[in-house]
Amino acid sequence: MDYKVYVTRRIPDAGLDVLRREYRNIQVNPTNHRLSRKELLEKIAGVNGILCMLNDSIDAALMDAASDLKGIANYAVGYNNIDVAEATRRGIPVSNTPDVLTDATADLAWALLMAVARRIVEGDSLTRRGDFKGWAPMLLLGSEIVGRTLGIVGAGRIGTTMALRSKGFNMDVLYHSRRRSKILEAELGARKVDKDNLIEESDFISLHLPLAEETRHFISAREFKKMKRTAYLINTSRGPVVDEAALVDALRVGQIAGAGLDVYEDEPELHPGLVGLRNVVLAPHVGSATVETRTKMSVMAAENLVAMLKDERPQNCVNLQVFK
């Protein structure tokens, strides 16, 4: 059967090719901009399959508009943008794209860590302005990384991969996670500690948590008060994991040394005052943004959707109970 498929944002051609080999009626949002709620409702009316992005809210009303919906393929690891419980109630499978973006996101976490610790963005701006007048002993002094303590919050795929990259820096590694990580303990001699110990002892704290009610504002004013004044916070997970207002206050008064962010609480909006701070590096949610990774994500999402439209279990289904 030639099902109708809608892709909510332009993705690498490799993924679209997977869909086009199976179906003729493929519609794609040709822009690189998120559709408004009204536009999305209009576009998905009557479609059988949706390939959506992490900032597309797929709720009951959207599912009503696509009355013969047979599958939702999310182009992301996280899927908090989808009402999975409602999809499950309706017998609609939902998929995500795990694993393929692990290395790219871990690399970006390190890029942010090093950029903020060594003040790379400040130095780039100074040089471009023409204010670099030559080497000076007190010019843009940053922080050492070698031998410091790295705290990993969430020792899943990305958190573990990020931590393993610390080996070359001879860092002490602490981690806070629901489960024990035998890999981190064996490879790095890492110690599993509670939240407060990690926050109090770490020089660099890297967040790798999914967004859920219990992780919303996981780092807030209370935690910033416990952090070292010389510590840095790195967030490549989900914006609402950090209380952005409290972060701005902590950065402004020097309660912590700095932060590197790829995600934001009310993305793409930033909390007032964040942009004007020099001790924060701001990336535009590009954790998985390599040609190789985004291409793999497009193929995985497309293959997941094709399987769902064939009433088959997709490789990366997040609500397997719909197949029972």
C-alpha positions as CSV (number, residue, x, y, z in Angstrom):
1,M,0.0,0.0,0.0
2,D,1.3,3.5,-0.9
3,Y,1.0,5.2,2.5
4,K,1.2,9.0,3.0
5,V,4.3,10.1,4.9
6,Y,5.2,13.5,6.3
7,V,8.7,14.6,7.3
8,T,8.5,17.7,9.5
9,R,11.9,19.1,8.6
10,R,14.5,18.6,5.8
11,I,16.8,15.7,6.7
12,P,19.8,14.2,4.8
13,D,18.9,12.6,1.5
14,A,19.9,9.2,2.6
15,G,16.9,8.9,4.9
16,L,14.5,10.3,2.3
17,D,15.8,7.8,-0.2
18,V,14.8,5.0,2.2
19,L,11.3,6.3,2.3
20,R,11.0,7.0,-1.4
21,R,12.1,3.5,-2.3
22,E,9.0,2.3,-0.5
23,Y,6.4,5.1,-1.0
24,R,5.5,7.7,-3.6
25,N,3.5,10.0,-1.4
26,I,6.3,11.6,0.7
27,Q,6.0,15.2,1.7
28,V,8.8,17.1,3.4
29,N,8.9,20.5,5.0
30,P,11.5,22.0,2.7
31,T,12.7,24.7,5.1
32,N,15.1,24.4,8.1
33,H,12.5,26.0,10.3
34,R,10.1,24.5,12.8
35,L,6.5,24.5,11.7
36,S,4.0,26.4,13.8
37,R,1.4,24.4,15.6
38,K,-1.2,25.4,13.0
39,E,1.0,24.5,10.1
40,L,1.9,21.1,11.6
41,L,-1.7,20.3,12.2
42,E,-2.5,21.1,8.5
43,K,0.5,19.2,7.1
44,I,-0.1,15.9,9.0
45,A,-3.8,15.8,8.4
46,G,-4.6,12.3,7.0
47,V,-1.0,11.0,7.0
48,N,-0.1,7.4,7.9
49,G,3.5,8.0,9.1
50,I,5.2,11.0,10.7
51,L,9.0,11.5,10.8
52,C,9.3,14.3,13.4
53,M,12.0,16.3,15.2
54,L,12.6,16.6,18.9
55,N,11.0,20.0,19.0
56,D,7.7,18.9,17.3
57,S,5.1,18.3,20.0
58,I,3.2,15.2,19.0
59,D,0.2,15.0,21.3
60,A,-3.4,13.7,21.2
61,A,-4.6,16.6,19.0
62,L,-1.9,15.8,16.4
63,M,-2.8,12.2,16.5
64,D,-6.5,13.1,16.0
65,A,-5.5,15.1,12.9
66,A,-3.7,12.1,11.5
67,S,-6.6,9.8,12.0
68,D,-5.1,6.7,10.3
69,L,-1.6,7.1,11.9
70,K,0.4,3.9,11.9
71,G,3.8,5.1,13.2
72,I,5.8,8.0,14.6
73,A,9.5,8.0,14.0
74,N,11.4,10.6,16.1
75,Y,14.6,12.0,14.7
76,A,16.3,12.1,18.1
77,V,17.3,9.9,21.1
78,G,15.0,11.6,23.5
79,Y,11.2,11.4,22.9
80,N,9.7,13.6,25.6
81,N,8.2,15.7,22.7
82,I,5.8,12.8,22.0
83,D,2.9,11.7,24.2
84,V,4.0,8.1,24.1
85,A,1.3,7.0,26.6
86,E,-1.4,8.3,24.3
87,A,0.3,6.8,21.2
88,T,0.4,3.4,23.0
89,R,-3.2,3.7,24.0
90,R,-4.0,4.1,20.3
91,G,-1.8,1.3,19.3
92,I,0.7,3.5,17.5
93,P,4.3,2.5,17.7
94,V,6.9,5.2,18.4
95,S,10.7,5.0,17.6
96,N,13.8,7.0,18.3
97,T,17.4,7.0,17.1
98,P,19.7,5.8,19.9
99,D,23.4,4.9,19.7
100,V,24.3,6.6,16.4
101,L,24.8,10.1,18.0
102,T,26.8,8.9,21.1
103,D,30.2,9.8,19.9
104,A,29.3,13.1,18.3
105,T,27.5,14.3,21.4
106,A,30.3,13.2,23.7
107,D,32.8,15.0,21.5
108,L,30.7,18.2,21.7
109,A,30.6,18.0,25.5
110,W,34.4,17.9,25.5
111,A,34.5,20.8,23.0
112,L,32.4,22.9,25.3
113,L,34.4,21.9,28.4
114,M,37.7,22.9,26.8
115,A,36.3,26.0,25.2
116,V,35.0,27.4,28.4
117,A,37.9,26.3,30.6
118,R,40.5,27.8,28.2
119,R,38.3,30.8,27.2
120,I,38.5,30.0,23.5
121,V,35.4,32.0,22.5
122,E,36.6,35.1,24.4
123,G,40.0,34.8,22.7
124,D,38.4,34.4,19.3
125,S,36.3,37.5,19.8
126,L,39.3,39.5,21.1
127,T,41.4,38.6,18.2
128,R,38.7,39.3,15.6
129,R,38.2,42.8,17.1
130,G,41.8,43.6,16.6
131,D,42.5,43.8,20.3
132,F,45.2,41.2,20.4
133,K,48.4,43.2,20.9
134,G,50.8,40.3,21.5
135,W,51.5,37.7,24.1
136,A,51.0,38.9,27.7
137,P,51.4,36.9,30.9
138,M,47.9,37.7,32.2
139,L,46.0,37.5,29.0
140,L,42.8,35.3,29.2
141,L,44.0,33.0,32.0
142,G,41.9,29.9,32.0
143,S,41.8,26.6,34.0
144,E,43.8,23.5,33.8
145,I,42.0,20.3,32.8
146,V,44.7,17.6,33.4
147,G,44.5,16.0,36.8
148,R,41.2,17.6,37.7
149,T,38.0,15.9,38.8
150,L,35.3,15.2,36.3
151,G,31.8,14.5,37.5
152,I,29.4,12.6,35.1
153,V,25.7,12.9,35.9
154,G,24.0,10.0,34.0
155,A,26.3,7.2,33.1
156,G,24.4,6.0,30.0
157,R,25.8,5.7,26.5
158,I,26.8,9.3,26.1
159,G,27.9,10.0,29.7
160,T,30.0,6.8,29.6
161,T,31.6,7.8,26.3
162,M,32.3,11.3,27.4
163,A,33.9,10.0,30.6
164,L,36.1,7.5,28.8
165,R,37.6,10.4,26.7
166,S,39.0,11.8,30.0
167,K,41.6,9.1,30.1
168,G,44.2,11.2,28.2
169,F,43.7,14.0,30.7
170,N,44.5,11.8,33.7
171,M,41.3,12.9,35.5
172,D,39.7,11.6,38.6
173,V,36.1,10.5,37.6
174,L,33.0,10.5,39.8
175,Y,29.7,9.5,38.5
176,H,26.1,9.7,39.7
177,S,23.7,7.3,38.0
178,R,20.9,4.9,38.8
179,R,23.0,1.9,38.0
180,R,26.6,1.0,38.7
181,S,28.9,1.4,35.7
182,K,31.4,-1.4,35.6
183,I,32.9,0.1,32.5
184,L,33.8,3.4,34.1
185,E,35.1,1.7,37.3
186,A,37.2,-0.8,35.4
187,E,38.6,1.6,32.8
188,L,39.0,4.8,34.8
189,G,38.8,3.8,38.4
190,A,35.6,5.9,38.6
191,R,33.6,6.1,41.8
192,K,29.9,6.1,42.0
193,V,28.8,8.8,44.5
194,D,25.6,10.5,45.5
195,K,24.5,13.8,43.9
196,D,25.8,16.1,46.6
197,N,29.2,14.5,46.7
198,L,29.6,14.8,43.0
199,I,28.6,18.4,42.9
200,E,30.8,19.4,45.8
201,E,33.9,17.5,44.7
202,S,33.9,18.0,40.9
203,D,35.8,20.6,38.9
204,F,33.8,19.8,35.8
205,I,30.3,18.5,35.9
206,S,28.9,17.1,32.6
207,L,25.1,16.4,32.4
208,H,23.8,13.4,30.5
209,L,20.3,13.0,31.8
210,P,17.0,12.3,30.0
211,L,14.2,14.9,30.6
212,A,11.6,13.6,33.1
213,E,9.8,15.1,36.0
214,E,12.5,13.9,38.4
215,T,15.3,15.4,36.4
216,R,13.7,18.8,35.7
217,H,15.8,21.5,37.4
218,F,18.1,18.7,38.6
219,I,20.7,21.5,38.9
220,S,19.3,24.7,40.5
221,A,20.2,27.3,43.0
222,R,20.8,24.7,45.8
223,E,23.3,22.9,43.6
224,F,25.2,26.0,42.5
225,K,25.7,26.9,46.1
226,K,27.4,23.6,46.7
227,M,29.7,23.7,43.6
228,K,33.2,24.9,43.8
229,R,33.7,28.5,42.8
230,T,36.2,27.2,40.3
231,A,33.9,24.6,38.8
232,Y,32.3,24.4,35.4
233,L,29.0,23.0,34.3
234,I,28.5,21.4,30.9
235,N,25.0,20.5,29.5
236,T,24.5,18.6,26.3
237,S,21.4,16.7,27.5
238,R,18.2,18.6,27.8
239,G,17.8,22.3,28.7
240,P,15.2,22.0,31.5
241,V,17.6,19.8,33.5
242,V,19.2,23.1,34.5
243,D,17.3,26.0,36.2
244,E,18.5,28.6,33.7
245,A,17.6,31.6,35.9
246,A,19.6,30.1,38.7
247,L,22.5,29.5,36.3
248,V,22.5,33.1,35.1
249,D,22.7,34.2,38.7
250,A,25.5,31.8,39.6
251,L,27.5,32.9,36.6
252,R,26.9,36.6,37.1
253,V,28.2,36.6,40.7
254,G,31.0,34.1,40.2
255,Q,29.4,31.4,42.2
256,I,30.8,29.0,39.6
257,A,33.6,29.7,37.1
258,G,31.7,29.0,33.9
259,A,29.4,26.9,31.8
260,G,29.2,25.3,28.4
261,L,25.7,24.8,27.0
262,D,24.3,23.2,23.9
263,V,20.6,23.1,25.1
264,Y,18.3,25.6,26.8
265,E,15.3,25.5,29.1
266,D,13.0,27.4,26.7
267,E,14.8,26.6,23.5
268,P,15.4,28.5,21.3
269,E,14.8,31.3,23.7
270,L,17.6,32.1,26.2
271,H,17.0,33.4,29.7
272,P,17.6,37.1,30.0
273,G,21.2,38.0,30.8
274,L,22.7,34.7,29.6
275,V,23.9,36.2,26.3
276,G,25.8,39.0,28.0
277,L,27.9,36.7,30.2
278,R,31.5,36.1,29.2
279,N,31.9,32.9,31.3
280,V,29.5,30.8,29.3
281,V,29.9,29.2,25.9
282,L,26.6,28.9,24.0
283,A,26.2,26.4,21.2
284,P,22.9,26.1,19.1
285,H,21.9,22.5,20.0
286,V,24.5,20.9,17.7
287,G,25.4,17.8,19.8
288,S,24.8,15.4,16.9
289,A,25.6,17.8,14.1
290,T,28.1,15.9,12.1
291,V,27.5,14.9,8.5
292,E,28.0,11.2,9.4
293,T,25.8,11.2,12.5
294,R,22.9,13.2,11.1
295,T,22.9,10.9,8.0
296,K,22.8,7.8,10.1
297,M,20.0,9.3,12.1
298,S,18.0,10.0,9.0
299,V,18.4,6.4,7.8
300,M,17.6,4.9,11.1
301,A,14.4,7.1,11.6
302,A,13.3,6.3,8.0
303,E,13.9,2.5,8.4
304,N,12.0,2.6,11.7
305,L,9.0,4.3,10.0
306,V,9.0,1.9,7.1
307,A,8.9,-1.1,9.5
308,M,6.0,0.5,11.4
309,L,4.0,1.1,8.2
310,K,4.5,-2.6,7.3
311,D,3.1,-3.5,10.7
312,E,6.6,-4.8,11.7
313,R,8.4,-4.0,14.9
314,P,11.0,-1.2,14.3
315,Q,14.5,-1.7,15.5
316,N,14.2,1.2,18.0
317,C,10.7,1.0,19.3
318,V,10.1,2.8,22.6
319,N,6.7,1.4,23.3
320,L,7.0,-2.3,22.5
321,Q,3.8,-3.1,24.3
322,V,1.8,-2.1,21.1
323,F,3.1,-5.3,19.5
324,K,2.0,-7.6,22.2
